[in-house]
Amino acid sequence: MKSKNLAIFMVIVLLIALTAYIAVLGLPMGNYSIVPIKDVIKLGLDLRGGATVLLQAKDDPADPLTDEKMERAVATIRERVDSLGVAEPTITRQGTNRIEVQMPEIQDPQRAIEIIGQTAKLEFRDEDGNVVITGADIDKANAVMSGELGQSYVVAFELKSEGAKKFAEGTEKNLNKQIGIYLDEKMISNPVVTTVIRDGRAEITGNSSREEALDLATLIRAGALPVDLEVLSQSLVGPQLGANSFNRSVFAGQIGIIIVMLFMIIYYRIPGLIANIALVLYMVIVLGVLAGLNATLTLPGIAGIILSVGMAVDANIIIFERIKEELKIGKTLRAAIDSGFRRAFLTIFDSNITTLLAAVILFYFGTGPIKGFAVTLSIGILSSMFTAIVITRFLIKLLVKGGIVKNTKYFGA
């Protein structure tokens, strides 16, 4: 029985160690491979750099703000951001009238902020101020080089069928006259109509640079925003600063876990060793769940993980202290373990449930990084309860019932 229990114990420990190894380093398998968890979990802007912009819609009493308008605004902003080539942008509504835009690893954040918040109401007007066509009539728009040497950029556009008819009529009426092109009431070009344009194709000139032409083409393709937006706040994190924050956070976490593990072994001996094994499994579970949920890890999220590590260790300490108290009043080792876990359960359950409720409230009412902290803390709490109450108990009872550990001194008593 002793050798059988020892073998089961060793197999469990090896499986946990192998799982942790694969989680940290991955596992090549020919044409397939298991990638490390760290390569699966996405990092937030504060860890890899980027820009976050919070926009607020202006409510007009003459044209009230609606959910439909906000959804259209989100879709328009998404198309604009996608046109900038931003990888994995996150665009979400905040409340009834706010939109948060997160753009990781963006090269020119200020340019992006200017584009996504611009109303981009495009109109072609004749000399009398009559609207010939609007941006809604344009089907395609692209920035192209113009001139024999390609020394300037223009925006070439194609009109929808109905827009082409209106433009043909407008250019015919205004032949040898000017048709001004206005973006948000600002004239960007005022060309003279020299011929009637019937094929629905034309160019917008007057762009001073390639970037200006590209931005104008992007705004035209995405269309005008259905509401006016103002920038409430913006934050920029450089990629180097983000990488430094991540590396320092991971290093701090590693140092903290090592210190905790050493303390547990020195003070609690065999139970401390088992608690460390459970702690390793706890970390694998937490990171695995985050990867499975496709969660984004932020600095507050790392703080939530580190805090839950402390709670996981705290649960084991409560259990071991209860066992020591039972041993001091003369109970046998097996009876002390059963009684210690039973007495510790309610304390652990009450404290963790209280913290879990606080995390749920933070998630429900919080935004952005606060939600990230609440998610990692919640996952950590549930994982710590499982490893402390189930795994630690199973491993300790396996050693004691098999007669592998008999002396109470191994429990710090």
Buried (B, 14 or more C-beta within 10 A) or exposed (E): EEEEBBEBBEEBBEEBEEBBEBBEEBEEEEEEEEEBBBEBBBBBBBBBBBBBBBBBBEEEEEEEBEEEBBEBBBBBBBBBBBBBEBEEBBBEBBEEBBBBBBBBBBEEBEBBBEBBBBBBBBBBBBEEEEEBBBBEBBBEBBBEEBEEEEEBBBBBBBBBEEBBBBBBBBBEBBEEEBBBBBBBEEEBBBBEBEEBBEEBEBEBBBBEEEEBBBBBBBBBBBBBBBBBBEBEEBEBBEBEBBBEBBEEBEEEBEEEBEEBBEBBBEEBBBBBBBBBBBBBBBBBBBBBBBBEEEBBBBBBBBBBBBBBBEBBBBBBBBBBBBBBBBBEEEBEBEEBBBBBBEBBBEEBEEBBEEBBEBBEEBBEEBBBBBBBBBBBBBBBBBBBBBBBBEBBBBBBBBBBBBEBBEEBEBBBB
